[in-house]
Amino acid sequence: MSIYLDNHATTRIDPAVIDVMVRMMETNYANPGSTTHEAGRLVSGLVADATQSIASHFHADPDEIIVTSGATESNNLALFGVAMHPKQTRRRIVSAVTEHRAILDPLVQLEKHGFEVIRLPVFPNQHPFAGGIDLSLAAESINEDTAIVSIMLANNEIGTIQPLAELAKLCQRWGVPLHTDATQAAGRMPMDVQAMGVDLLSFSSHKFYGPKGIGGLFVRQSPAAVRIQAQIVGGGQQFNLRSGTLNSVGIVGMAKALEVVESNLLAEMPQQAYLRNLLWELLNERIDGLILNGPVWNAMAPRESTRLVNNLNVCFPKVEGQSLMLEVPDLAVSSGSACTSVEPHPSHVLRGIGLSEDQARASLRFGIGRFNTEAEIRKTAEWIGKAHAKLAAFAA
């Protein structure tokens, strides 16, 4: 028996998504740009319908969606596209210390181009809003020289949900575009770019039970269009903002994945919150001295909490997280972001909320998903409890 609880890293493709993608590959494989023949026009129409469906999920217009290879490309397009636009004269960028590397690494490159990057600290782990930005500090950092603000909607390690609607108001005072990396939030909470007030939003299909290698960037066009500079040229597709043959199979698959999300989200959120809460309770029954990494949640109203309903990040006493994972080989969890798992350094997110290096190394991230069951959660707690007891005995 194996159990997969690493749904922040990626998710299993939903069977309904596989079905529509297989049909596309078998029968509708023409290039959507080949509109000189019926086969190409048919696929072009399917892509247009899928784009409309994707846009509707985010309460956006179809011409505000740029399809990319995933959130990393979307983040790069947003940051470099805005900052390096020929008419861009502002030289400050505001972000946070707990952003994903797909944000932090481009910021380093932009610093080399002469931009001033402000990395906001976040509330520490003992704070009720651990991992959240302080809006008063954000207000002090955003000014007439700010080119873009980029704050992720939900953190990929500790699940903190940031107050984007309030942040958007601060940005609007100075006419600053607000970008959010919504990679972890899309498919796990309602998405409405109008209510959030964001100007750019990145997302990736494989986080919400769709295929890998496909994602998108919302770029606001109304009431005022956000100006971005293309980073991939050659072909003129997608309004000349992202050239290249459209991944029609991936686009249709991503649209189907979001359609399934629409049908299931209101039922999935409380179910995943229940499983997350159960896992936390069962682990506490078996292990003394656990520390919850990230904000606490409202068990009675998960949609009102400041944490993703499927996220649990735990610091274990006396035992390193990597050792626990090795002791339970049939359990798929992680010690941090999948994009940084090859690095020897402890999580910058956990360090950013004040954990020591030892505490960060002693932590594991659990990501509950659509296909997880209560039996799997109970078995996980049993496995982890036994493994911790064994390893802690050696450490004593």
N, C-alpha and C positions, 0 to 999 in steps of 0.2 A: 504494500500500500504506500503510495506517495501522495503528499499533500502540497499543493501550490498556494503559498500565501505571499507571493511577491508581485502582486498586481499593480504596484506603483511602477515597477520596472517595465512590465508589459502585461497584456492580457491575452487570454485564449480567444481566437476569432470565433464569433458567434456563428452557429451553424447556418442561420439565415443569411449571413454575410457571405459565407462560403458558397452557398447555392447561387446567389446572383452573380458572384464573380466567375464561377465556373461557366455559367451560361454566357457571360460576356466573352470569356476566352474561347469558348467553343463556336459561337455564332456571330458575335458582334466585335470582331477583332480589327476592323478597319481603323485607319488613322483618322481621328476626328477632324484633322485639318484638311483631309482630302474630300472637300465638299463638291468636287466635280463629278462624283458618282454617287449613286444611291446608298451604297454600303457606308461610305464616309459620312454622308448626310444623316443617316440613321444614327450612327455613333455620336455625331456632333449633337444631335437632339437629345440623346440619352445623357450626355455629359451636361448639357444645359439644364435638363430636368434635375439631375443630381445636384448641380451647383445651387439651383433654386432651393432644393430641399435642405442642403447644408446651411445656406444663408438663413433660411427660416428658423432653424434650430437656434441660431444666435440672435434672432430678431434683427437681421441685417438684410441688405439688398444683394442680389446676386453679383452685381458689378463691384461690390465691396469685398469679395472673397478672392484672394489670390491662392491658387493651389500650389503647394510646395512638396518637397520630399519629406517633410516632417517639421517638428517644432524647432529643432536646431537651426535649420535653414530659415524658418520664419522669423526666429529671433534675430538672426544675422541680418536678414532683409530689413527688419524694422529698425534696428539700431544703426547699421551702416547706411541704410536707405535714407533715413531722416537726417542723421548727423552729417553725412557726406554729400547731401544734395547741393548742387552748385549755388543755389540761392540761400543756403543756410549760413547765417552769420553768427549765431549764438555759439558759445564755446563751453557750456556747462552741461553735464549729464548727471542726473540723480537716480540712484538705485539703492540696493540694500545689501548688507554683508551676507545674507543667507540665500541669495539668488542661486539658481542652477548655473553650472559651469558654462552652459550655452549662452548665458548672459555675461557672466563674470569675465570669461576669456575675450569676447569681443570688446568689452570695456577696457581691458588692458591694451588692446590694439588701438583703440580710439585715443587713449592717453598718449600713445606714441605719436599720434597725429596732432597733438597739442590740445586735446580737450581736457578740461578739468572734470574729474569724476568724483562725485560725492557718494560714498557708500554709507547709507544710514545704518546705525546700530539698531538692534531689536530688543524688545523686553526680555529679561532673563528668565530662566526656567522656573523660578519660584513665583513669577508674576502670573496672574490669571490669564493674561493674553501673551503668554510666552511665545516668542518668535514674531510678534506683531510689531509693526513700525509705530513710532510715536509721531502722530500727526503734527504736533507742535514743532518737532525737529524738522519734519518735512517742509512745513510752512516757512521755516527759517532758511531752508536750503534752496527753495524754488524762487527764482527771480527773473528779471527781464533778460538775463543772459543764458537762461536754461533752454537747451535745444530739445530735450526729451527727458521724460521721467519713465523709468521702467521698474515696475514692482510686480512680482508674480502674484497671481490670484490666490493660489493655495500651494503651500510648501510641499515639495516632493519627499521630504524626510519626516517632518513632524506635523504636517497637515494644517498648519496655521492658515486661516483664511483672512486676507488683508482687507481693510476698509476702503475699497476702491472708490465707491461712490463719494465718500468724503474727500479722498485724495484728488478725485477728478475736479472737484470744486476749487481746490487750491491751484490746480494746473490751469483751469479756465481763467483765473484772475490774470494770469500772465500770458495767456495764449500759448501754453505749452502742451504739445501732444503727449498723452498718457498711453504708454504701452504696457500690456500685461502678458506674461507668460502663463497661459491658462492650461498648460499641458496636463497637470494633475486634476484640475477642476472640471474640465470638459468631460461630460458623460457621468459625472459624479455629483453634480449639483446643477440647479437651473442656470441657464446661460442667457443673459439679456444685455447686449452691449449698450442698449439705450439706457436701461436702469443703472448700469455701472458707470456710464459716462466715459468709457474708454474710447480711445481713438485708434488703437491697434491692439489686436489680440491674436496670440499664437496658439495653435492646437495641433495635436498629433493623433492620427487614427488608431494606432495600436494601443493607446491608453484606454480606449472605450470599445474594445472588442472588435476592432476593425483591423485591416491589414497593416503591416509595417511598410515604411517607405512612402507614406502619403500623409499629408497634413495640410495646414493652411494658415493664412494670415488675413484677418479682417483689417481692412484699411478704410477708415471712415471717409465718405465722400460728401456727406451732408450733415449739417448746414454748410460746413467749410471742409474742403478736401485736404487731406494730409498729403504733403508732398514727399515722395520717396524716390530715391535714385535706384534704378535697376541694378542688381548685382550679377545677374546672368543675362547676357544678351546674345542675340543670334536667332532670328525667326519671327520675333514680334508678337508671339502669343501673349495672352493675358494683358492686353493694353500696353504691351512693351515693358511690363514691369517684371516679368519672369518668363523668359523665352524657353522653348523646348517643347517637344511633342508631349501632349497631355497624356498622363497615365489614366486612360479612360477606365480601365478595369479597377484601379485603385480608387478613383473618384466615385464610381458607382458603389463600390464596396464601402467606402467611408460614409456615403449618404445613407446606405442601408443600415450601417452600424448606428448612426444617429437616429434613424427612424425607430430602431429597436429601443434605444435609450429613451426616446420620447414616450414609448408605450409602457416602459417598465420603471422609470426613474422614481416615481412617487411610492412605488412598492419596494423598490430596492433600497432606498435610503434608510428607512427604519429597520429593514432586515439586516443590512450590513452594520448598522449601528448596534443592533442587538448582538450580533456575532462578535463585534469588536469589544463591546462591554463585557460579554461573557468570557472572552479570552482573558481580558484584564483581571476579572474576578477570579477565574480559575488559577491563573498564574500566581496571584496574591495568596491564594489558599495553600499553594505548594511551596512558595519561596518567600522568605522574610526579607525585607529591606529593598524591595523593588522601587525604582524611581520612574515616574512617568515623565518622559521627555516631550515637551510641548504643552499646549494649553489644555486645561480641563474641559470637559464637555457637559452639556445639559442632557442627562440621560432621558428626561421626559420630553424634550423638544430638540431632537438632533438637528433639525433644519435651522434652528436658531443658534446653534453652537458656533464657536469660532475655530472649529477644527473639522476637517473632512471626516465624514461618518465612517469611512472604511480604514482609517489610519490609526495605528498603534505603534509607538516607539518606546522601548523599555530599556532602562539601564539595569543590568543584573549585578548583584554584589559578588565580589571575589572572583568572577569568571569573565574572560574575554568573550565578546560576541562571536568572533571567528571560531573559537574553540567550541562553543555551543553548536554552531552550525556543523562543524566537522563531526561532532558526536551524534548528530541527528541527520544522517545523510539523506533520508527520505523526505525531509521537510525543506521546501524551497522558501527561504526568507533572505533578508539581506542586512548588511551592516551600514548601508547608506545608499547613495545614488548609484544606479547601475553604470552611469557614465564615469564614475570615479572609483569604481571598485578595484581597479588594477593598481591604484596608488597606495603607498604605504602610510600616508598621512591620515590621521583621524578626521572624521567628518567636520568640515568647516561650518556646517549648519549647527551641529551640537556644540562646537566650540563657540559659535556666535551667540548661543543662548547661555553661555557661561559654564558649560561642563568642562571638567579637566580633561586632559588627554586620556588618562586612564578610564574615566567615566565614559568618554566617547567611544573608546575601544571596547567597552563592556556593554555596548548597546546593540539592540537589534530592532529592525523595522519590519512590521507585519502589515501587509496590505490585503484586506478582505476583498473578494471579488464576487461577481454574479454567480459563479458556479460553486462557491464554497458552501458547505453544509455544517449544521451544528455538530454532527458526529466528527467531522474533521477538526473543528475547533476544540472539542473535548480531547481528541487524540493528540492534538498539538500540545495542549497544556500538559498532558500526561508525559509525552516525550520530553518536552523541555524541562519539566520538573525533575524527572529521573536523571537527565543529562546534567542538570545543574547540581544536583545532590552529589553525583559522582565526581564532577570536576571540582566542586567546592571542598570535598573531602581530601582530594589530592593537594589542594592549595592550603589547607589548614596546617 
